[in-house]
Amino acid sequence: MVETTKEQLVSAASKLLDSGGQSAVTLRAVAEQVDVSHNAPYRHFRDRSALLAAVAERDFVYLREAFEAQNNRVGQAETVLRNSVAVLIDYAREHKARYRLLFSDPGLLPGPSLTRAALASFQAFSLIVARCQQDRVLPQGETAGLTGLIYATLHGAIDLELGGRASETKGLGSIEGTIGLLIDVLTTRSRSKA
């Protein structure tokens, strides 16, 4: 399927983010990447912030779809959860600047569409947590709170690694180790109450 000019601009901004961080993303640079006039991006985005919001929205949709694909797989709920965690870890490592844009950029101004996309991504992950609760893999109780705990721990571990602040001496050798320990503790707690 051929991308529209607007989609090409978003793709170009994503690539620039990946290669040079946010400072590399300007409307002029994006126009050059797509080989359109310097004014062409303004037909689709009022400014750089709107372009970055479009990148974030598209990536939240990608994460939602990836979580949904994991949840649609046949298999044990715990495996689905661990695979979904791996999706987010892989995304963060492969797209550091985009990950920071989505989850820690205070300058990103979320409009209604971006807010919906971000929430839908979280809700897709929450359905996996609910599946684990239904299968008695995770503790019973409020699904949103448990999802928030797992999500916050995961994001904290990712942020520490991306920022170069994770270390074995702090008990934070890897994202996988940190979140794996949390899931182990939660699943052990759930099984002991069953």
SELUMVEX-341708 format. One record per residue: y, x, z of N, C-alpha, C, O in turn; chain; residue in three letters. Coordinates in pm, whole numbers. Atoms other than C-alpha are relative to their C-alpha. Example, Ala and Ser with C-alpha at 12.3 -4.5 7.8 and 13.67 -1.06 7.14 Angstrom:
<kolros>
> -119, 89, 0, -450, 1230, 780, 120, 90, 0, 118, 194, 66, A, ALA
> -119, -82, -6, -106, 1367, 714, 109, -77, 73, 220, -26, 90, A, SER
</kolros>
This chain:
<kolros>
> -118, 84, 0, 0, 0, 0, 125, 88, 0, 133, 184, 77, A, MET
> -123, -78, 13, 341, 136, -96, 97, -40, 110, 119, -159, 136, A, VAL
> -97, 26, -106, 592, 170, 184, 134, -42, -60, 175, 8, -165, A, GLU
> -137, 35, 38, 929, 2, 154, 91, 118, 36, 49, 210, 106, A, THR
> -95, -106, -35, 1238, 222, 178, 19, 7, 151, 25, 117, 207, A, THR
> -16, 2, -146, 1282, 114, 539, -119, 66, 68, -102, 147, 160, A, LYS
> 121, -61, -58, 922, 209, 621, -4, 149, -28, -48, 227, 57, A, GLU
> -5, -143, 32, 968, 542, 442, 97, 73, 92, 71, 186, 133, A, GLN
> -98, -61, -91, 1274, 612, 655, -58, 17, 140, -37, 119, 205, A, LEU
> 63, -9, -132, 1080, 538, 972, -107, 109, -1, -117, 186, 95, A, VAL
> 102, -105, 11, 793, 760, 854, 64, 138, 0, 15, 230, 64, A, SER
> -70, -130, 5, 1036, 1041, 776, 55, 37, 138, 46, 152, 179, A, ALA
> -51, -27, -135, 1198, 1007, 1118, -113, 42, 93, -95, 131, 176, A, ALA
> 116, -36, -81, 852, 1022, 1279, -41, 145, -25, -69, 219, 69, A, SER
> 37, -138, 35, 770, 1343, 1092, 103, 100, 52, 66, 207, 100, A, LYS
> -104, -88, -51, 1103, 1497, 1185, -10, 14, 152, 8, 123, 207, A, LEU
> 21, -5, -144, 1042, 1406, 1548, -115, 95, 34, -104, 177, 125, A, LEU
> 118, -84, -25, 700, 1571, 1534, 30, 147, -23, -19, 233, 51, A, ASP
> -21, -140, 35, 829, 1888, 1375, 117, 65, 73, 117, 186, 95, A, SER
> -119, -62, -58, 1165, 1936, 1544, 60, -70, 119, 166, -30, 167, A, GLY
> -55, 73, -114, 1215, 1689, 1827, 114, -91, -41, 146, -104, -159, A, GLY
> -104, 99, 29, 1493, 1436, 1857, 121, 58, -69, 186, -10, -149, A, GLN
> -119, -59, 62, 1765, 1677, 1755, -15, 13, -152, 84, 22, -224, A, SER
> 25, -11, 145, 1601, 1703, 1411, 21, -132, -73, 32, -135, -195, A, ALA
> -10, 132, 62, 1637, 1330, 1352, 146, -41, -12, 211, -77, 86, A, VAL
> -132, 53, 32, 1964, 1242, 1185, -19, -91, -121, -118, -79, -194, A, THR
> 11, 89, 115, 2025, 972, 930, 9, 79, -131, -56, 43, -230, A, LEU
> -13, -84, 119, 2125, 1240, 680, -133, 71, -29, -179, 74, -143, A, ARG
> 127, -71, 19, 1803, 1439, 737, -110, -95, -46, -192, -60, -131, A, ALA
> 100, 100, 39, 1592, 1125, 708, 21, -40, -147, -75, -53, -222, A, VAL
> -30, 35, 140, 1768, 1031, 382, -47, 110, -94, -101, 82, -201, A, ALA
> 44, -112, 83, 1698, 1377, 245, -153, 3, -13, -206, 31, -121, A, GLU
> 146, 1, 2, 1329, 1350, 338, -54, -106, -95, -156, -85, -162, A, GLN
> 45, 112, 82, 1298, 1019, 154, 57, 10, -141, 15, -62, -232, A, VAL
> -66, -21, 129, 1517, 1139, -133, 79, -124, -43, 68, -173, -155, A, ASP
> -93, 110, 29, 1771, 859, -110, 140, 49, 36, 157, 156, 95, A, VAL
> -138, -39, -30, 2149, 869, -80, 22, 7, 151, -51, -55, 228, A, SER
> -30, -16, -142, 2300, 968, 253, 41, -131, 67, 30, -146, 189, A, HIS
> -40, 129, -56, 2428, 613, 296, -115, -100, 4, -104, -202, 72, A, ASN
> 111, 95, 8, 2094, 444, 222, -57, -40, 138, -86, -157, 158, A, ALA
> 55, 42, -130, 1966, 455, 584, 85, -106, 70, 33, -187, 147, A, PRO
> -89, 97, -65, 2270, 255, 694, -23, -143, -49, 22, -238, 15, A, TYR
> 33, 135, 47, 2146, -39, 486, -111, -62, 85, -130, -183, 87, A, ARG
> 115, 46, -79, 1846, -59, 721, 20, 18, 151, -40, -54, 231, A, HIS
> -19, -31, -142, 1968, 87, 1053, 148, 22, 26, 214, 97, -47, A, PHE
> -143, -13, -27, 2310, 58, 1208, 38, 141, 43, 151, 186, 20, A, ARG
> -27, -137, -44, 2279, 407, 1360, -133, 70, 32, -241, 13, 15, A, ASP
> 117, -81, -33, 2040, 680, 1472, -85, -66, 108, -208, -61, 102, A, ARG
> 73, 67, -109, 1947, 488, 1787, -88, -113, -52, -201, -130, -5, A, SER
> 79, 109, 58, 1830, 191, 1582, -120, 55, -78, -228, -4, -76, A, ALA
> 110, -64, 71, 1619, 422, 1367, -106, 48, 98, -226, 26, 76, A, LEU
> 95, -47, -101, 1459, 581, 1675, -72, -118, 66, -190, -108, 99, A, LEU
> 64, 120, -56, 1393, 233, 1816, -107, -52, -96, -212, -99, -52, A, ALA
> 100, 43, 99, 1211, 147, 1492, -123, 90, 3, -236, 43, -11, A, ALA
> 114, -92, -14, 996, 460, 1529, -80, -38, 123, -203, -47, 118, A, VAL
> 68, 35, -124, 916, 363, 1887, -77, -131, -15, -191, -142, 31, A, ALA
> 68, 129, 19, 833, 6, 1790, -128, 15, -81, -232, -40, -46, A, GLU
> 118, -19, 84, 596, 116, 1516, -111, 72, 78, -229, 39, 62, A, ARG
> 102, -73, -75, 420, 358, 1752, -60, -85, 112, -178, -71, 143, A, ASP
> 57, 94, -98, 382, 91, 2022, -100, -93, -68, -204, -126, -10, A, PHE
> 94, 83, 77, 218, -127, 1756, -128, 79, -26, -238, 26, -12, A, VAL
> 117, -86, 22, -12, 164, 1669, -86, 8, 127, -208, -7, 120, A, TYR
> 76, -10, -125, -111, 205, 2037, -67, -133, 34, -183, -135, 77, A, LEU
> 62, 131, -25, -169, -170, 2078, -124, -18, -86, -229, -58, -37, A, ARG
> 113, 16, 91, -393, -174, 1773, -115, 93, 37, -232, 55, 26, A, GLU
> 105, -94, -41, -581, 134, 1895, -72, -50, 125, -194, -40, 135, A, ALA
> 63, 56, -122, -641, -25, 2238, -85, -121, -36, -195, -137, 16, A, PHE
> 77, 118, 41, -752, -350, 2073, -128, 41, -71, -233, -19, -50, A, GLU
> 120, -47, 71, -992, -159, 1847, -104, 50, 100, -223, 25, 84, A, ALA
> 93, -47, -104, -1144, 9, 2152, -63, -119, 72, -184, -122, 94, A, GLN
> 50, 115, -76, -1174, -323, 2335, -94, -88, -82, -177, -159, -25, A, ASN
> 88, 79, 87, -1344, -484, 2035, -135, 65, -23, -225, 5, -82, A, ASN
> 128, -70, 17, -1622, -227, 2042, -103, -52, 99, -72, -88, 213, A, ARG
> 111, 37, -87, -1958, -318, 2182, -31, 121, 87, -32, 234, 38, A, VAL
> 34, -110, -89, -2047, -110, 2483, 44, -30, 141, 97, -137, 171, A, GLY
> -35, 17, -141, -1990, -59, 2849, 151, 1, 17, 222, 76, -49, A, GLN
> -144, 12, -23, -1649, -154, 2980, 61, 132, 46, 172, 166, 5, A, ALA
> -53, -128, -48, -1606, 181, 3157, 20, 97, -117, 118, 171, -119, A, GLU
> -13, -87, 118, -1665, 366, 2828, 122, -40, -83, 195, 45, -133, A, THR
> -117, 50, 73, -1406, 145, 2658, 128, 46, 69, 222, 90, 2, A, VAL
> -118, -44, -75, -1156, 227, 2935, 24, 149, -21, 136, 191, -51, A, LEU
> -15, -145, 15, -1221, 602, 2915, 41, 37, -143, 121, 127, -164, A, ARG
> -39, -25, 139, -1196, 595, 2535, 145, -40, -26, 215, 26, -103, A, ASN
> -138, 45, 16, -868, 404, 2555, 97, 98, 64, 204, 125, 10, A, SER
> -79, -104, -65, -730, 660, 2797, 11, 121, -95, 118, 180, -110, A, VAL
> 1, -113, 94, -832, 929, 2546, 92, -25, -119, 154, 69, -170, A, ALA
> -91, 34, 111, -638, 745, 2272, 143, 38, 37, 213, 101, -42, A, VAL
> -137, -29, -42, -316, 775, 2472, 21, 150, 22, 127, 203, -11, A, LEU
> -11, -145, -21, -382, 1136, 2572, 12, 71, -135, 98, 158, -152, A, ILE
> -5, -62, 134, -450, 1234, 2209, 135, -25, -67, 193, 65, -127, A, ASP
> -130, 34, 59, -137, 1052, 2093, 109, 88, 61, 191, 144, -12, A, TYR
> -104, -79, -68, 76, 1231, 2354, -5, 147, -42, 100, 208, -63, A, ALA
> 12, -141, 37, -60, 1574, 2265, 35, 24, -147, 94, 127, -180, A, ARG
> -26, -17, 144, -33, 1523, 1889, 145, -33, -38, 197, 17, -137, A, GLU
> -136, 46, 32, 311, 1359, 1899, 88, 6, 124, 137, -96, 172, A, HIS
> -73, -18, -126, 493, 1503, 2201, 137, -66, 1, 171, -139, 94, A, LYS
> -136, 56, 4, 843, 1405, 2094, -3, -152, -11, 80, -220, 51, A, ALA
> 10, 146, 11, 737, 1055, 1996, -47, -60, 132, 2, -165, 174, A, ARG
> 46, 49, -131, 550, 1013, 2325, 119, -7, 97, 137, -107, 166, A, TYR
> -116, -1, -90, 865, 1112, 2515, 100, -110, -38, 161, -173, 48, A, ARG
> -89, 108, 46, 1068, 872, 2300, -46, -134, 55, 35, -212, 106, A, LEU
> 54, 129, -44, 839, 583, 2390, 6, -18, 151, 38, -127, 199, A, LEU
> 25, 18, -142, 789, 652, 2757, 99, 66, 96, 92, 44, 216, A, PHE
> -90, -63, -98, 1070, 863, 2898, 140, 29, -54, 212, 110, 4, A, SER
> -133, -23, 54, 1383, 851, 2683, 96, -107, 53, 91, -222, 10, A, ASP
> -93, 99, -56, 1660, 684, 2885, 104, -47, -101, 168, -151, -81, A, PRO
> -98, 39, 101, 1879, 672, 2574, -51, -101, -100, 26, -157, -178, A, GLY
> 56, 98, 93, 1640, 448, 2382, 39, -140, 45, 4, -183, 155, A, LEU
> -49, 133, -35, 1801, 106, 2377, -97, -105, -53, -98, -133, -173, A, LEU
> 100, 96, 48, 1524, -153, 2364, 60, -136, -33, 122, -201, 52, A, PRO
> -36, 135, 40, 1601, -464, 2168, -121, -89, 23, -225, -42, 68, A, GLY
> 110, 94, -24, 1383, -775, 2183, -130, 38, -70, -238, 23, -14, A, PRO
> 119, -34, 78, 1144, -655, 1912, -72, 121, 60, -195, 121, 70, A, SER
> 59, -119, -62, 1088, -314, 2074, -61, -36, 136, -169, 11, 170, A, LEU
> 50, 43, -131, 1046, -474, 2417, -132, -75, -16, -225, -53, 62, A, THR
> 124, 75, 24, 782, -712, 2278, -114, 95, -39, -227, 79, 8, A, ARG
> 103, -94, 45, 595, -426, 2109, -51, 85, 116, -172, 109, 128, A, ALA
> 40, -80, -116, 595, -215, 2426, -86, -82, 96, -187, -34, 146, A, ALA
> 76, 87, -89, 474, -507, 2637, -137, -33, -58, -236, -38, 14, A, LEU
> 128, 32, 65, 203, -596, 2384, -97, 117, 11, -217, 97, 27, A, ALA
> 83, -118, -16, 75, -239, 2401, -57, 7, 142, -177, 31, 160, A, SER
> 44, 1, -140, 59, -256, 2781, -103, -111, 23, -204, -90, 91, A, PHE
> 92, 113, -18, -110, -597, 2766, -136, 26, -64, -238, -16, -10, A, GLN
> 128, -35, 64, -376, -466, 2526, -80, 92, 91, -202, 79, 103, A, ALA
> 67, -89, -95, -454, -191, 2777, -45, -81, 122, -153, -57, 177, A, PHE
> 33, 85, -115, -450, -451, 3056, -125, -84, -25, -202, -109, 68, A, SER
> 121, 76, 33, -718, -654, 2876, -125, 86, 18, -232, 34, 52, A, LEU
> 112, -92, -23, -943, -347, 2895, -28, 12, 149, -143, 12, 191, A, ILE
> 16, -4, -146, -881, -322, 3268, -64, -130, 48, -153, -128, 133, A, VAL
> 59, 129, -38, -959, -694, 3300, -148, -6, -36, -229, -59, 40, A, ALA
> 141, -5, 40, -1283, -640, 3109, -81, 81, 102, -192, 43, 138, A, ARG
> 68, -82, -101, -1375, -366, 3356, -13, -76, 133, -115, -64, 201, A, CYS
> 9, 80, -121, -1296, -598, 3646, -106, -109, -14, -183, -134, 79, A, GLN
> 99, 106, 24, -1505, -876, 3493, -142, 55, 9, -232, -12, 60, A, GLN
> 132, -63, -4, -1797, -635, 3457, -26, 72, 132, -126, 142, 147, A, ASP
> 13, -59, -134, -1745, -522, 3819, 2, 153, -1, -54, 218, 87, A, ARG
> -15, -145, 9, -1663, -166, 3707, 123, 44, 80, 121, 150, 143, A, VAL
> -122, -27, -76, -1313, -176, 3860, 17, -106, 108, -36, -216, 96, A, LEU
> -20, 96, -110, -1202, -344, 4183, 64, -130, -47, 142, -133, -142, A, PRO
> -58, 130, 27, -1116, -710, 4177, 143, -2, 52, 183, 88, 125, A, GLN
> -137, 12, -45, -760, -823, 4237, 93, -18, -118, 50, -53, -229, A, GLY
> -102, 21, 101, -439, -838, 4042, -16, 103, -113, -2, 223, -92, A, GLU
> 23, -88, 115, -507, -697, 3695, 126, 78, -38, 117, 197, -69, A, THR
> -124, -69, 39, -142, -615, 3620, 28, 117, 92, 69, 224, 46, A, ALA
> -24, -107, -96, -111, -408, 3937, -96, 117, -20, -56, 233, -15, A, GLY
> 99, -104, 23, -433, -219, 3872, 27, 73, -132, 15, 195, -140, A, LEU
> -36, -61, 128, -333, -161, 3510, 120, 92, 19, 123, 204, -33, A, THR
> -118, -81, -27, 4, -34, 3631, -35, 130, 71, 20, 235, 40, A, GLY
> 43, -121, -72, -166, 209, 3870, -64, 100, -95, -30, 219, -92, A, LEU
> 68, -89, 94, -389, 351, 3599, 99, 55, -102, 99, 174, -132, A, ILE
> -98, -39, 102, -109, 357, 3341, 99, 101, 57, 131, 200, -9, A, TYR
> -99, -91, -60, 139, 523, 3579, -62, 136, 30, 2, 239, 7, A, ALA
> 68, -127, -26, -113, 788, 3685, -22, 76, -130, 0, 197, -137, A, THR
> 22, -61, 131, -200, 854, 3323, 129, 59, -56, 131, 173, -103, A, LEU
> -127, -49, 51, 164, 885, 3222, 52, 117, 83, 109, 212, 29, A, HIS
> -43, -112, -84, 239, 1108, 3519, -75, 128, -34, -14, 234, -44, A, GLY
> 80, -118, 36, -47, 1343, 3430, 39, 54, -137, 47, 175, -157, A, ALA
> -43, -43, 134, 61, 1349, 3065, 135, 71, 10, 153, 179, -47, A, ILE
> -133, -58, -13, 423, 1419, 3160, -6, 139, 64, 64, 230, 20, A, ASP
> 14, -131, -64, 319, 1705, 3390, -55, 104, -97, -7, 218, -101, A, LEU
> 56, -95, 97, 109, 1864, 3118, 99, 33, -110, 119, 150, -142, A, GLU
> -95, -25, 109, 367, 1820, 2841, 118, 84, 47, 175, 162, -30, A, LEU
> -112, -76, -56, 633, 1963, 3070, -40, 137, 52, 45, 211, 102, A, GLY
> 46, -130, -46, 419, 2264, 3157, -6, 12, 151, -1, 123, 204, A, GLY
> -2, -2, -146, 406, 2166, 3525, -135, -34, 63, -146, -40, 186, A, ARG
> 134, 28, -54, 35, 2083, 3562, -68, 134, 29, -55, 229, -48, A, ALA
> 73, -123, -32, -178, 2345, 3734, -118, -32, 90, -117, -130, 165, A, SER
> 120, 16, -83, -517, 2382, 3899, 35, 7, 148, -24, -65, 229, A, GLU
> -35, -15, -142, -350, 2489, 4225, 57, -128, 58, 52, -149, 180, A, THR
> -52, 129, -45, -186, 2147, 4243, -106, -110, -12, -81, -226, 21, A, LYS
> 103, 101, 23, -514, 1973, 4161, 21, -76, -130, -37, -183, -149, A, GLY
> -34, 66, 126, -378, 1886, 3818, -30, 92, -117, 60, 129, -193, A, LEU
> 37, -94, 105, -571, 2109, 3581, 7, -59, -139, 42, 11, -234, A, GLY
> -5, 65, 131, -590, 1858, 3298, 24, -149, 18, -3, -207, 124, A, SER
> -21, 145, -3, -495, 1504, 3216, -135, -68, 17, -149, -160, 97, A, ILE
> 133, 62, -5, -861, 1419, 3161, -59, 9, 140, -120, -87, 189, A, GLU
> 52, -16, -135, -954, 1559, 3502, 68, -92, 99, 2, -152, 184, A, GLY
> -77, 84, -92, -678, 1372, 3683, -35, -147, -16, -67, -215, 82, A, THR
> 27, 143, 21, -734, 1033, 3524, -149, -29, 17, -186, -138, 61, A, ILE
> 144, 17, -22, -1112, 1084, 3528, -31, -16, 148, -114, -98, 185, A, GLY
> 18, 12, -145, -1094, 1135, 3905, 44, -138, 48, -25, -201, 129, A, LEU
> -47, 134, -39, -889, 817, 3945, -102, -107, -38, -135, -193, 43, A, LEU
> 98, 100, 44, -1137, 615, 3740, -128, 12, 81, -188, -89, 118, A, ILE
> 119, -19, -83, -1428, 770, 3934, 18, -63, 138, -72, -130, 188, A, ASP
> -28, 57, -133, -1266, 672, 4265, 0, -152, -7, -60, -219, 77, A, VAL
> -7, 146, 13, -1193, 319, 4144, -136, -62, -29, -170, -166, 27, A, LEU
> 131, 57, 32, -1540, 265, 3996, -96, 12, 118, -178, -76, 142, A, THR
> 84, -15, -119, -1710, 403, 4308, 36, -104, 104, -53, -162, 166, A, THR
> -46, 101, -95, -1499, 174, 4526, -51, -139, -41, -96, -217, 43, A, ARG
> 44, 131, 49, -1585, -123, 4307, -151, -17, 20, -196, -123, 62, A, SER
> 147, 9, -12, -1959, -46, 4308, -43, -11, 146, -142, -77, 177, A, ARG
> 38, 6, -142, -1965, 3, 4685, 24, -138, 60, -38, -174, 160, A, SER
> -29, 136, -48, -1822, -348, 4732, -89, -104, -65, -91, -219, -22, A, LYS
> 81, 96, 73, -2066, -509, 4488, -125, -38, 80, -205, -119, 34, A, ALA
</kolros>
